[in-house]
């Protein structure tokens, strides 16, 4: 029988290194995946993940199961650590769509890290103008007029880019599912 995250966090609060090791092993993939999604550089993502687990260890006694799941709490810590790094390191490129999604809905982030990596990979295969239009429409909720204004193209072009981008994205995701690619 697996030990619950809450029990592991209680152990971490009591400075139990075994509880910390189990907790880290259980969640290291999610935390690293989120960090990589946000900072985009594997070495920096490793640092962010390590910092997130250190913060979780230091503040394990502050976790309150009534306020949410341990995974959500941990990923919020990782998100904040990544944002801290991005504020300091201006040389790291930041995808505004990913940052907006991360800040807006941390509760859903735990379930979406793996799906986000798949979506990100598929979106990378869509032509850049179309991908930008799709992100502006789907993530930021901009209208065709607003997308046209932001990107400096005619309204018809903006709408076409969204439509074609969604079609390309759908096709890429279908192809990825067929071949079992991440």
Secondary structure, DSSP 4 states (H G I P E B T S, - for coil): -PPPHHHHHHHHHTT-HHHHHHHHHHHHHHHHHHHHHHH--HHHHHHHHHHHHHHHHHTGGG--GGG--HHHHHHHHHHHHHHHHHHH-TTS---HHHHHHHHH-HHHHHHHHHHHHHHHHHHHTS-HHHHHHHHHHHTT---HHHHHHHHTS-HHHHHHHHHHHHHHHHHHHHHHHHHT--
